[in-house]
Amino acid sequence: MGSITRTSVACVVAGGGPAGMVLGLLLARSGVEVAVLEKYPDFLRDFRGDTVHASTLGLLDELGLGERFAALPQQRERRLTMAFDDGAIIEDFSRLPGAHQHIALVPQWDFLDLLAAAGRESPHFHLAQSAEVDGLLRDGGRVCGVRYADKDTGRTHELRAPLVVAADGRHSTVRDLLGLRPRASAAPHDCLYVRIPRLPGDPDGTFLRFSATGGLIMINRGDYWQGALLIAKGMAEAARADDGAWTRRTISRLAPYTAARMAAIGAADIAVLQIRIDRLARWWAPGALLIGDAAHAMSPIAGVGVNLAVQDAVAAARVLVPALRRGRVSERELARVQRRRQWPTVITQALQRTAQHRFVAASITEEAGAAPLRLPQPLRTLRRWRGLPHLLGRVVGLGIRPEHLTGPLAPLSHG
């Protein structure tokens, strides 16, 4: 599975995450020969983004994959609770337009397996796993393909294409090979992920707890909680010291019903996610395009990363299919993809930075005797407005500028 027999395709996609798989599927269904290169042998990465919002659920319906997705193991949330020391705010998805008044929490490997299976139904879709891109082919100043290693055999292959799309995440190899550097925004926190058994009598649903004594997100996975504990930058080693004693104490304090079962959690059960928000000034180079986290890394706040990546892929396919059919993609068309997706990204990242400043940073303070963490002033003012939960649900559930299968992709909506 680590190599492709062809020596050329119309498009090479580096990275088999949500952005890369959706783009590959859309191009293949449009008759474009596409190769998706994924460096891992499978999709089994724990603690990857797996929040699928209503906008993406609607897109899956348009792709004819709605029923297949609904059959995956998942938790559906019609509302989320964000609790502070002086009260709570609800994000309510029950009035969203369309067929989906919820968000879905589904293991990302199941989601990616579904997309891969749908892609393989097209003769134009080629997926290689254990295939790691380690070089770019160039013709003058233009990218014209990739060099990649088959990690199963140790052999190196070249694959030529008029377009290379980097969908290989926040630590993008293709981005480094292009010499592009994203501009980072300061993030005050990192995150510890812990699996905690879920027992009868535990609260229902997924909730976020922000307190003067810490910040905790508890994601309902059915038979276990995925706990995400917010910590200050540079604090990860201390949080895992003494076999994770500080982490156990902090989670037990913020979610008291977990206290007894936290005793079984040790440092080996704690995964660290380094939080970063960044964005490229230019998402393209001649013959190459960057989408998803390769172009703009998102914070886990509101779980928007998967959905923005998918929206990037849809917009890119809609713009690029006509060019790929004729065999050449101009810089103007690559810039058009960025213009389409840049302002939704800018707005979403601005909202994430505001959330970090208003309550995430306050919840990870190390000050003794810190005052209770209150709702931010704008939310305290709006809390009595009955429409606030639905407004917040719409912003989170649909996002900024959701994409649809229109233009050259329209036939896909009919199966």
Contacts in CASP RR format, 6 or more apart in sequence:
PFRMAT RR
TARGET T0000
AUTHOR 0000-0000-0000
METHOD contacts of the structure
MODEL  1
MGSITRTSVACVVAGGGPAGMVLGLLLARSGVEVAVLEKYPDFLRDFRGD
TVHASTLGLLDELGLGERFAALPQQRERRLTMAFDDGAIIEDFSRLPGAH
QHIALVPQWDFLDLLAAAGRESPHFHLAQSAEVDGLLRDGGRVCGVRYAD
KDTGRTHELRAPLVVAADGRHSTVRDLLGLRPRASAAPHDCLYVRIPRLP
GDPDGTFLRFSATGGLIMINRGDYWQGALLIAKGMAEAARADDGAWTRRT
ISRLAPYTAARMAAIGAADIAVLQIRIDRLARWWAPGALLIGDAAHAMSP
IAGVGVNLAVQDAVAAARVLVPALRRGRVSERELARVQRRRQWPTVITQA
LQRTAQHRFVAASITEEAGAAPLRLPQPLRTLRRWRGLPHLLGRVVGLGI
RPEHLTGPLAPLSHG
1 41 0 8 1.000
1 127 0 8 1.000
1 128 0 8 1.000
1 129 0 8 1.000
1 130 0 8 1.000
1 131 0 8 1.000
1 152 0 8 1.000
2 128 0 8 1.000
2 129 0 8 1.000
2 130 0 8 1.000
2 131 0 8 1.000
2 150 0 8 1.000
2 151 0 8 1.000
2 152 0 8 1.000
2 153 0 8 1.000
3 128 0 8 1.000
3 131 0 8 1.000
3 148 0 8 1.000
3 150 0 8 1.000
3 153 0 8 1.000
3 155 0 8 1.000
3 157 0 8 1.000
4 35 0 8 1.000
4 126 0 8 1.000
4 128 0 8 1.000
4 131 0 8 1.000
4 157 0 8 1.000
4 159 0 8 1.000
6 33 0 8 1.000
6 35 0 8 1.000
6 126 0 8 1.000
6 159 0 8 1.000
7 158 0 8 1.000
7 159 0 8 1.000
7 160 0 8 1.000
8 159 0 8 1.000
8 160 0 8 1.000
8 161 0 8 1.000
9 33 0 8 1.000
9 34 0 8 1.000
9 35 0 8 1.000
9 126 0 8 1.000
9 159 0 8 1.000
9 160 0 8 1.000
9 161 0 8 1.000
10 27 0 8 1.000
10 32 0 8 1.000
10 33 0 8 1.000
10 34 0 8 1.000
10 161 0 8 1.000
10 162 0 8 1.000
10 163 0 8 1.000
10 324 0 8 1.000
10 325 0 8 1.000
10 327 0 8 1.000
11 24 0 8 1.000
11 27 0 8 1.000
11 32 0 8 1.000
11 33 0 8 1.000
11 34 0 8 1.000
11 35 0 8 1.000
11 161 0 8 1.000
11 162 0 8 1.000
11 163 0 8 1.000
11 164 0 8 1.000
11 165 0 8 1.000
11 320 0 8 1.000
11 324 0 8 1.000
12 34 0 8 1.000
12 35 0 8 1.000
12 37 0 8 1.000
12 145 0 8 1.000
12 146 0 8 1.000
12 159 0 8 1.000
12 161 0 8 1.000
12 163 0 8 1.000
12 164 0 8 1.000
12 165 0 8 1.000
13 20 0 8 1.000
13 23 0 8 1.000
13 24 0 8 1.000
13 34 0 8 1.000
13 35 0 8 1.000
13 36 0 8 1.000
13 37 0 8 1.000
13 164 0 8 1.000
13 165 0 8 1.000
13 167 0 8 1.000
14 37 0 8 1.000
14 133 0 8 1.000
14 146 0 8 1.000
14 164 0 8 1.000
14 165 0 8 1.000
14 166 0 8 1.000
14 167 0 8 1.000
14 168 0 8 1.000
14 172 0 8 1.000
14 173 0 8 1.000
14 174 0 8 1.000
15 36 0 8 1.000
15 37 0 8 1.000
15 38 0 8 1.000
15 39 0 8 1.000
15 133 0 8 1.000
15 166 0 8 1.000
15 167 0 8 1.000
15 168 0 8 1.000
15 169 0 8 1.000
16 36 0 8 1.000
16 37 0 8 1.000
16 38 0 8 1.000
16 43 0 8 1.000
16 112 0 8 1.000
16 127 0 8 1.000
16 167 0 8 1.000
16 168 0 8 1.000
17 38 0 8 1.000
17 43 0 8 1.000
17 108 0 8 1.000
17 112 0 8 1.000
17 167 0 8 1.000
17 169 0 8 1.000
17 309 0 8 1.000
18 108 0 8 1.000
18 111 0 8 1.000
18 112 0 8 1.000
18 115 0 8 1.000
18 306 0 8 1.000
18 309 0 8 1.000
18 310 0 8 1.000
18 313 0 8 1.000
19 167 0 8 1.000
19 291 0 8 1.000
19 292 0 8 1.000
19 293 0 8 1.000
19 294 0 8 1.000
19 309 0 8 1.000
19 310 0 8 1.000
19 312 0 8 1.000
19 313 0 8 1.000
20 36 0 8 1.000
20 165 0 8 1.000
20 167 0 8 1.000
20 291 0 8 1.000
20 309 0 8 1.000
20 313 0 8 1.000
21 36 0 8 1.000
21 112 0 8 1.000
21 115 0 8 1.000
21 116 0 8 1.000
22 115 0 8 1.000
22 309 0 8 1.000
22 310 0 8 1.000
22 313 0 8 1.000
22 314 0 8 1.000
23 34 0 8 1.000
23 165 0 8 1.000
23 167 0 8 1.000
23 291 0 8 1.000
23 313 0 8 1.000
23 316 0 8 1.000
23 317 0 8 1.000
24 34 0 8 1.000
24 36 0 8 1.000
24 119 0 8 1.000
24 125 0 8 1.000
24 313 0 8 1.000
24 317 0 8 1.000
25 63 0 8 1.000
25 115 0 8 1.000
25 118 0 8 1.000
25 119 0 8 1.000
25 122 0 8 1.000
25 125 0 8 1.000
26 313 0 8 1.000
26 314 0 8 1.000
26 317 0 8 1.000
26 321 0 8 1.000
26 405 0 8 1.000
26 409 0 8 1.000
26 412 0 8 1.000
27 34 0 8 1.000
27 124 0 8 1.000
27 317 0 8 1.000
27 320 0 8 1.000
27 321 0 8 1.000
27 324 0 8 1.000
28 34 0 8 1.000
28 119 0 8 1.000
28 122 0 8 1.000
28 124 0 8 1.000
28 125 0 8 1.000
29 119 0 8 1.000
29 122 0 8 1.000
29 124 0 8 1.000
29 412 0 8 1.000
30 317 0 8 1.000
30 321 0 8 1.000
30 325 0 8 1.000
30 408 0 8 1.000
30 409 0 8 1.000
30 412 0 8 1.000
31 122 0 8 1.000
31 124 0 8 1.000
31 325 0 8 1.000
32 124 0 8 1.000
32 321 0 8 1.000
32 324 0 8 1.000
32 325 0 8 1.000
33 124 0 8 1.000
33 126 0 8 1.000
34 124 0 8 1.000
34 125 0 8 1.000
34 126 0 8 1.000
35 126 0 8 1.000
35 127 0 8 1.000
35 128 0 8 1.000
35 159 0 8 1.000
35 161 0 8 1.000
36 125 0 8 1.000
36 126 0 8 1.000
36 127 0 8 1.000
36 128 0 8 1.000
37 128 0 8 1.000
37 131 0 8 1.000
37 132 0 8 1.000
37 133 0 8 1.000
37 146 0 8 1.000
37 148 0 8 1.000
37 159 0 8 1.000
38 127 0 8 1.000
38 128 0 8 1.000
38 129 0 8 1.000
38 130 0 8 1.000
38 131 0 8 1.000
39 130 0 8 1.000
39 131 0 8 1.000
39 132 0 8 1.000
39 133 0 8 1.000
39 151 0 8 1.000
39 168 0 8 1.000
40 129 0 8 1.000
40 130 0 8 1.000
41 129 0 8 1.000
41 130 0 8 1.000
41 151 0 8 1.000
41 152 0 8 1.000
42 109 0 8 1.000
42 129 0 8 1.000
43 108 0 8 1.000
43 109 0 8 1.000
43 112 0 8 1.000
43 113 0 8 1.000
43 116 0 8 1.000
44 109 0 8 1.000
45 108 0 8 1.000
45 109 0 8 1.000
46 193 0 8 1.000
46 271 0 8 1.000
47 193 0 8 1.000
47 226 0 8 1.000
47 271 0 8 1.000
47 273 0 8 1.000
48 108 0 8 1.000
48 109 0 8 1.000
49 108 0 8 1.000
49 300 0 8 1.000
49 303 0 8 1.000
49 305 0 8 1.000
49 306 0 8 1.000
50 105 0 8 1.000
50 106 0 8 1.000
50 107 0 8 1.000
50 108 0 8 1.000
50 111 0 8 1.000
50 306 0 8 1.000
51 103 0 8 1.000
51 104 0 8 1.000
51 105 0 8 1.000
51 303 0 8 1.000
51 304 0 8 1.000
51 305 0 8 1.000
51 306 0 8 1.000
51 307 0 8 1.000
52 69 0 8 1.000
52 103 0 8 1.000
52 104 0 8 1.000
52 105 0 8 1.000
52 106 0 8 1.000
52 111 0 8 1.000
52 306 0 8 1.000
52 307 0 8 1.000
53 103 0 8 1.000
53 303 0 8 1.000
53 304 0 8 1.000
53 306 0 8 1.000
53 307 0 8 1.000
53 396 0 8 1.000
53 397 0 8 1.000
53 398 0 8 1.000
53 399 0 8 1.000
54 93 0 8 1.000
54 96 0 8 1.000
54 98 0 8 1.000
54 100 0 8 1.000
54 101 0 8 1.000
54 102 0 8 1.000
54 103 0 8 1.000
54 397 0 8 1.000
54 398 0 8 1.000
55 307 0 8 1.000
55 311 0 8 1.000
55 397 0 8 1.000
55 398 0 8 1.000
55 399 0 8 1.000
55 402 0 8 1.000
55 403 0 8 1.000
56 306 0 8 1.000
56 307 0 8 1.000
56 310 0 8 1.000
56 311 0 8 1.000
57 66 0 8 1.000
57 69 0 8 1.000
57 99 0 8 1.000
57 100 0 8 1.000
57 103 0 8 1.000
57 104 0 8 1.000
58 66 0 8 1.000
58 98 0 8 1.000
58 99 0 8 1.000
58 100 0 8 1.000
59 310 0 8 1.000
59 314 0 8 1.000
59 402 0 8 1.000
59 403 0 8 1.000
59 404 0 8 1.000
59 405 0 8 1.000
60 66 0 8 1.000
60 69 0 8 1.000
61 99 0 8 1.000
62 404 0 8 1.000
62 405 0 8 1.000
62 412 0 8 1.000
62 413 0 8 1.000
63 118 0 8 1.000
63 405 0 8 1.000
63 412 0 8 1.000
63 413 0 8 1.000
63 415 0 8 1.000
64 413 0 8 1.000
64 415 0 8 1.000
65 114 0 8 1.000
65 115 0 8 1.000
65 118 0 8 1.000
68 114 0 8 1.000
68 118 0 8 1.000
69 104 0 8 1.000
69 106 0 8 1.000
69 111 0 8 1.000
69 114 0 8 1.000
72 106 0 8 1.000
72 107 0 8 1.000
72 110 0 8 1.000
72 111 0 8 1.000
72 114 0 8 1.000
73 106 0 8 1.000
73 107 0 8 1.000
73 110 0 8 1.000
74 104 0 8 1.000
74 105 0 8 1.000
74 106 0 8 1.000
75 104 0 8 1.000
75 105 0 8 1.000
75 106 0 8 1.000
75 205 0 8 1.000
75 206 0 8 1.000
75 220 0 8 1.000
75 221 0 8 1.000
75 222 0 8 1.000
76 102 0 8 1.000
76 103 0 8 1.000
76 104 0 8 1.000
76 105 0 8 1.000
77 93 0 8 1.000
77 102 0 8 1.000
77 103 0 8 1.000
77 104 0 8 1.000
77 105 0 8 1.000
77 205 0 8 1.000
77 206 0 8 1.000
77 220 0 8 1.000
78 92 0 8 1.000
78 93 0 8 1.000
78 94 0 8 1.000
78 101 0 8 1.000
78 102 0 8 1.000
79 90 0 8 1.000
79 91 0 8 1.000
79 92 0 8 1.000
79 93 0 8 1.000
79 94 0 8 1.000
79 389 0 8 1.000
80 90 0 8 1.000
80 91 0 8 1.000
80 103 0 8 1.000
80 205 0 8 1.000
80 206 0 8 1.000
80 207 0 8 1.000
80 208 0 8 1.000
80 396 0 8 1.000
81 88 0 8 1.000
81 89 0 8 1.000
81 90 0 8 1.000
81 91 0 8 1.000
81 205 0 8 1.000
81 206 0 8 1.000
81 207 0 8 1.000
81 208 0 8 1.000
82 88 0 8 1.000
82 89 0 8 1.000
82 90 0 8 1.000
82 91 0 8 1.000
82 207 0 8 1.000
82 208 0 8 1.000
82 210 0 8 1.000
83 207 0 8 1.000
83 208 0 8 1.000
83 209 0 8 1.000
83 210 0 8 1.000
84 210 0 8 1.000
84 211 0 8 1.000
84 359 0 8 1.000
84 373 0 8 1.000
84 374 0 8 1.000
84 375 0 8 1.000
85 211 0 8 1.000
85 212 0 8 1.000
85 372 0 8 1.000
85 373 0 8 1.000
85 374 0 8 1.000
86 372 0 8 1.000
86 373 0 8 1.000
86 374 0 8 1.000
86 375 0 8 1.000
87 375 0 8 1.000
89 375 0 8 1.000
89 379 0 8 1.000
89 383 0 8 1.000
89 388 0 8 1.000
89 389 0 8 1.000
89 392 0 8 1.000
90 389 0 8 1.000
90 392 0 8 1.000
91 389 0 8 1.000
91 392 0 8 1.000
91 393 0 8 1.000
91 396 0 8 1.000
92 389 0 8 1.000
92 390 0 8 1.000
92 392 0 8 1.000
92 393 0 8 1.000
93 101 0 8 1.000
93 102 0 8 1.000
93 103 0 8 1.000
93 393 0 8 1.000
93 396 0 8 1.000
93 397 0 8 1.000
94 101 0 8 1.000
94 390 0 8 1.000
95 101 0 8 1.000
95 390 0 8 1.000
95 394 0 8 1.000
96 393 0 8 1.000
96 394 0 8 1.000
96 397 0 8 1.000
96 398 0 8 1.000
97 398 0 8 1.000
103 396 0 8 1.000
103 397 0 8 1.000
105 206 0 8 1.000
105 219 0 8 1.000
105 220 0 8 1.000
105 221 0 8 1.000
108 306 0 8 1.000
116 127 0 8 1.000
119 125 0 8 1.000
119 127 0 8 1.000
120 127 0 8 1.000
128 148 0 8 1.000
128 150 0 8 1.000
130 150 0 8 1.000
130 151 0 8 1.000
130 152 0 8 1.000
131 148 0 8 1.000
131 149 0 8 1.000
131 150 0 8 1.000
131 151 0 8 1.000
132 148 0 8 1.000
132 149 0 8 1.000
132 151 0 8 1.000
132 173 0 8 1.000
133 146 0 8 1.000
133 147 0 8 1.000
133 148 0 8 1.000
133 168 0 8 1.000
133 173 0 8 1.000
133 174 0 8 1.000
133 177 0 8 1.000
134 147 0 8 1.000
134 148 0 8 1.000
134 149 0 8 1.000
134 156 0 8 1.000
134 173 0 8 1.000
135 146 0 8 1.000
135 147 0 8 1.000
135 148 0 8 1.000
135 173 0 8 1.000
135 177 0 8 1.000
136 143 0 8 1.000
136 145 0 8 1.000
136 146 0 8 1.000
136 147 0 8 1.000
136 164 0 8 1.000
136 174 0 8 1.000
136 177 0 8 1.000
136 178 0 8 1.000
136 288 0 8 1.000
137 143 0 8 1.000
137 144 0 8 1.000
137 145 0 8 1.000
137 146 0 8 1.000
137 147 0 8 1.000
137 158 0 8 1.000
137 160 0 8 1.000
138 144 0 8 1.000
141 286 0 8 1.000
142 286 0 8 1.000
142 287 0 8 1.000
143 164 0 8 1.000
143 178 0 8 1.000
143 285 0 8 1.000
143 286 0 8 1.000
143 287 0 8 1.000
143 288 0 8 1.000
144 160 0 8 1.000
144 161 0 8 1.000
144 162 0 8 1.000
144 287 0 8 1.000
145 158 0 8 1.000
145 159 0 8 1.000
145 160 0 8 1.000
145 161 0 8 1.000
145 164 0 8 1.000
146 158 0 8 1.000
146 159 0 8 1.000
146 161 0 8 1.000
146 164 0 8 1.000
146 174 0 8 1.000
147 156 0 8 1.000
147 157 0 8 1.000
147 158 0 8 1.000
147 159 0 8 1.000
148 156 0 8 1.000
148 157 0 8 1.000
148 159 0 8 1.000
149 155 0 8 1.000
149 156 0 8 1.000
149 157 0 8 1.000
150 156 0 8 1.000
150 157 0 8 1.000
162 287 0 8 1.000
162 324 0 8 1.000
162 327 0 8 1.000
162 328 0 8 1.000
162 329 0 8 1.000
163 287 0 8 1.000
163 288 0 8 1.000
163 289 0 8 1.000
163 320 0 8 1.000
163 324 0 8 1.000
163 329 0 8 1.000
164 174 0 8 1.000
164 287 0 8 1.000
164 288 0 8 1.000
164 289 0 8 1.000
165 288 0 8 1.000
165 289 0 8 1.000
165 290 0 8 1.000
165 291 0 8 1.000
165 316 0 8 1.000
166 172 0 8 1.000
166 174 0 8 1.000
166 175 0 8 1.000
166 178 0 8 1.000
166 288 0 8 1.000
166 289 0 8 1.000
166 290 0 8 1.000
166 291 0 8 1.000
166 294 0 8 1.000
166 295 0 8 1.000
167 290 0 8 1.000
167 291 0 8 1.000
167 292 0 8 1.000
167 294 0 8 1.000
167 309 0 8 1.000
167 313 0 8 1.000
168 174 0 8 1.000
168 175 0 8 1.000
168 294 0 8 1.000
169 292 0 8 1.000
169 293 0 8 1.000
169 294 0 8 1.000
169 297 0 8 1.000
170 276 0 8 1.000
170 278 0 8 1.000
170 293 0 8 1.000
170 294 0 8 1.000
170 297 0 8 1.000
172 290 0 8 1.000
172 293 0 8 1.000
172 294 0 8 1.000
174 288 0 8 1.000
174 290 0 8 1.000
174 294 0 8 1.000
175 182 0 8 1.000
175 280 0 8 1.000
175 290 0 8 1.000
175 294 0 8 1.000
178 285 0 8 1.000
178 288 0 8 1.000
178 290 0 8 1.000
180 280 0 8 1.000
180 282 0 8 1.000
180 285 0 8 1.000
180 290 0 8 1.000
181 280 0 8 1.000
182 278 0 8 1.000
182 279 0 8 1.000
182 280 0 8 1.000
182 295 0 8 1.000
182 296 0 8 1.000
182 297 0 8 1.000
183 278 0 8 1.000
183 279 0 8 1.000
183 280 0 8 1.000
183 281 0 8 1.000
184 276 0 8 1.000
184 277 0 8 1.000
184 278 0 8 1.000
185 277 0 8 1.000
185 278 0 8 1.000
185 349 0 8 1.000
185 353 0 8 1.000
187 233 0 8 1.000
187 275 0 8 1.000
187 276 0 8 1.000
187 277 0 8 1.000
187 299 0 8 1.000
187 356 0 8 1.000
188 232 0 8 1.000
188 233 0 8 1.000
188 356 0 8 1.000
188 357 0 8 1.000
188 360 0 8 1.000
188 361 0 8 1.000
188 364 0 8 1.000
189 230 0 8 1.000
189 231 0 8 1.000
189 232 0 8 1.000
189 233 0 8 1.000
189 275 0 8 1.000
189 356 0 8 1.000
189 360 0 8 1.000
189 361 0 8 1.000
189 364 0 8 1.000
190 230 0 8 1.000
190 231 0 8 1.000
190 232 0 8 1.000
190 233 0 8 1.000
190 234 0 8 1.000
190 235 0 8 1.000
190 236 0 8 1.000
190 272 0 8 1.000
190 273 0 8 1.000
190 274 0 8 1.000
190 275 0 8 1.000
191 228 0 8 1.000
191 229 0 8 1.000
191 230 0 8 1.000
191 231 0 8 1.000
191 272 0 8 1.000
191 273 0 8 1.000
191 275 0 8 1.000
191 300 0 8 1.000
192 228 0 8 1.000
192 229 0 8 1.000
192 231 0 8 1.000
192 236 0 8 1.000
192 239 0 8 1.000
192 240 0 8 1.000
192 247 0 8 1.000
192 270 0 8 1.000
192 271 0 8 1.000
192 272 0 8 1.000
192 273 0 8 1.000
193 226 0 8 1.000
193 227 0 8 1.000
193 228 0 8 1.000
193 270 0 8 1.000
193 271 0 8 1.000
193 272 0 8 1.000
193 273 0 8 1.000
194 226 0 8 1.000
194 227 0 8 1.000
194 229 0 8 1.000
194 247 0 8 1.000
194 251 0 8 1.000
194 265 0 8 1.000
194 269 0 8 1.000
194 270 0 8 1.000
194 271 0 8 1.000
195 224 0 8 1.000
195 225 0 8 1.000
195 226 0 8 1.000
195 227 0 8 1.000
195 269 0 8 1.000
196 224 0 8 1.000
196 225 0 8 1.000
196 226 0 8 1.000
196 227 0 8 1.000
196 251 0 8 1.000
196 258 0 8 1.000
196 261 0 8 1.000
196 262 0 8 1.000
196 265 0 8 1.000
197 223 0 8 1.000
197 224 0 8 1.000
197 225 0 8 1.000
197 261 0 8 1.000
198 220 0 8 1.000
198 221 0 8 1.000
198 222 0 8 1.000
198 223 0 8 1.000
198 224 0 8 1.000
198 225 0 8 1.000
199 261 0 8 1.000
201 257 0 8 1.000
202 225 0 8 1.000
202 257 0 8 1.000
203 218 0 8 1.000
203 257 0 8 1.000
204 220 0 8 1.000
205 220 0 8 1.000
206 217 0 8 1.000
206 218 0 8 1.000
206 219 0 8 1.000
206 220 0 8 1.000
207 217 0 8 1.000
207 218 0 8 1.000
208 215 0 8 1.000
208 216 0 8 1.000
208 217 0 8 1.000
208 218 0 8 1.000
209 215 0 8 1.000
209 216 0 8 1.000
209 217 0 8 1.000
209 218 0 8 1.000
209 254 0 8 1.000
209 255 0 8 1.000
210 359 0 8 1.000
210 360 0 8 1.000
210 362 0 8 1.000
210 363 0 8 1.000
210 373 0 8 1.000
211 254 0 8 1.000
211 363 0 8 1.000
211 372 0 8 1.000
211 373 0 8 1.000
212 362 0 8 1.000
212 363 0 8 1.000
212 365 0 8 1.000
212 369 0 8 1.000
212 370 0 8 1.000
212 371 0 8 1.000
212 372 0 8 1.000
212 373 0 8 1.000
213 250 0 8 1.000
213 253 0 8 1.000
213 254 0 8 1.000
213 370 0 8 1.000
214 229 0 8 1.000
214 230 0 8 1.000
214 250 0 8 1.000
214 254 0 8 1.000
214 363 0 8 1.000
214 364 0 8 1.000
215 229 0 8 1.000
215 230 0 8 1.000
215 254 0 8 1.000
215 360 0 8 1.000
215 363 0 8 1.000
215 364 0 8 1.000
216 227 0 8 1.000
216 228 0 8 1.000
216 229 0 8 1.000
216 230 0 8 1.000
216 250 0 8 1.000
216 251 0 8 1.000
216 254 0 8 1.000
216 255 0 8 1.000
217 227 0 8 1.000
217 228 0 8 1.000
217 230 0 8 1.000
217 300 0 8 1.000
218 225 0 8 1.000
218 226 0 8 1.000
218 227 0 8 1.000
218 228 0 8 1.000
218 255 0 8 1.000
219 225 0 8 1.000
219 226 0 8 1.000
219 227 0 8 1.000
219 228 0 8 1.000
225 255 0 8 1.000
225 258 0 8 1.000
227 251 0 8 1.000
228 300 0 8 1.000
229 239 0 8 1.000
229 247 0 8 1.000
229 250 0 8 1.000
229 251 0 8 1.000
229 254 0 8 1.000
230 360 0 8 1.000
230 363 0 8 1.000
230 364 0 8 1.000
231 239 0 8 1.000
231 364 0 8 1.000
232 364 0 8 1.000
232 366 0 8 1.000
236 272 0 8 1.000
238 246 0 8 1.000
239 246 0 8 1.000
239 247 0 8 1.000
239 270 0 8 1.000
240 247 0 8 1.000
240 267 0 8 1.000
240 270 0 8 1.000
240 272 0 8 1.000
241 267 0 8 1.000
243 266 0 8 1.000
243 267 0 8 1.000
244 265 0 8 1.000
244 266 0 8 1.000
244 267 0 8 1.000
244 270 0 8 1.000
247 265 0 8 1.000
247 270 0 8 1.000
248 262 0 8 1.000
248 263 0 8 1.000
248 265 0 8 1.000
248 266 0 8 1.000
251 258 0 8 1.000
251 262 0 8 1.000
252 258 0 8 1.000
252 259 0 8 1.000
252 262 0 8 1.000
273 300 0 8 1.000
275 299 0 8 1.000
275 300 0 8 1.000
276 297 0 8 1.000
276 299 0 8 1.000
277 297 0 8 1.000
277 298 0 8 1.000
277 299 0 8 1.000
277 349 0 8 1.000
277 352 0 8 1.000
277 353 0 8 1.000
278 296 0 8 1.000
278 297 0 8 1.000
279 295 0 8 1.000
279 296 0 8 1.000
279 297 0 8 1.000
279 345 0 8 1.000
279 346 0 8 1.000
279 349 0 8 1.000
280 290 0 8 1.000
280 295 0 8 1.000
280 296 0 8 1.000
282 338 0 8 1.000
283 289 0 8 1.000
283 290 0 8 1.000
283 291 0 8 1.000
283 295 0 8 1.000
283 334 0 8 1.000
283 337 0 8 1.000
283 338 0 8 1.000
283 341 0 8 1.000
283 342 0 8 1.000
284 290 0 8 1.000
284 331 0 8 1.000
284 334 0 8 1.000
284 335 0 8 1.000
284 337 0 8 1.000
284 338 0 8 1.000
286 331 0 8 1.000
287 329 0 8 1.000
287 334 0 8 1.000
288 334 0 8 1.000
289 316 0 8 1.000
289 320 0 8 1.000
289 329 0 8 1.000
289 334 0 8 1.000
289 337 0 8 1.000
291 309 0 8 1.000
291 312 0 8 1.000
291 313 0 8 1.000
291 316 0 8 1.000
291 337 0 8 1.000
291 341 0 8 1.000
292 305 0 8 1.000
292 308 0 8 1.000
292 309 0 8 1.000
292 312 0 8 1.000
292 313 0 8 1.000
293 305 0 8 1.000
293 309 0 8 1.000
295 312 0 8 1.000
295 338 0 8 1.000
295 345 0 8 1.000
296 308 0 8 1.000
296 345 0 8 1.000
296 349 0 8 1.000
298 304 0 8 1.000
298 305 0 8 1.000
298 308 0 8 1.000
298 348 0 8 1.000
298 349 0 8 1.000
298 352 0 8 1.000
299 349 0 8 1.000
299 352 0 8 1.000
299 356 0 8 1.000
301 352 0 8 1.000
301 355 0 8 1.000
301 356 0 8 1.000
301 360 0 8 1.000
302 351 0 8 1.000
302 352 0 8 1.000
302 355 0 8 1.000
302 396 0 8 1.000
304 348 0 8 1.000
304 352 0 8 1.000
304 396 0 8 1.000
304 399 0 8 1.000
307 399 0 8 1.000
308 344 0 8 1.000
308 345 0 8 1.000
308 348 0 8 1.000
311 341 0 8 1.000
311 344 0 8 1.000
311 401 0 8 1.000
311 402 0 8 1.000
311 403 0 8 1.000
312 337 0 8 1.000
312 341 0 8 1.000
314 403 0 8 1.000
314 404 0 8 1.000
314 405 0 8 1.000
314 409 0 8 1.000
315 337 0 8 1.000
315 340 0 8 1.000
315 341 0 8 1.000
315 403 0 8 1.000
316 337 0 8 1.000
317 409 0 8 1.000
318 403 0 8 1.000
318 405 0 8 1.000
318 406 0 8 1.000
318 407 0 8 1.000
318 408 0 8 1.000
318 409 0 8 1.000
319 333 0 8 1.000
319 336 0 8 1.000
319 337 0 8 1.000
319 340 0 8 1.000
320 329 0 8 1.000
320 333 0 8 1.000
320 337 0 8 1.000
321 408 0 8 1.000
321 409 0 8 1.000
322 408 0 8 1.000
323 329 0 8 1.000
323 330 0 8 1.000
323 333 0 8 1.000
341 401 0 8 1.000
343 400 0 8 1.000
343 401 0 8 1.000
344 399 0 8 1.000
344 400 0 8 1.000
344 401 0 8 1.000
347 400 0 8 1.000
348 399 0 8 1.000
348 400 0 8 1.000
351 395 0 8 1.000
358 376 0 8 1.000
359 373 0 8 1.000
359 376 0 8 1.000
362 370 0 8 1.000
362 373 0 8 1.000
363 373 0 8 1.000
374 380 0 8 1.000
375 383 0 8 1.000
379 388 0 8 1.000
382 388 0 8 1.000
405 412 0 8 1.000
405 413 0 8 1.000
END
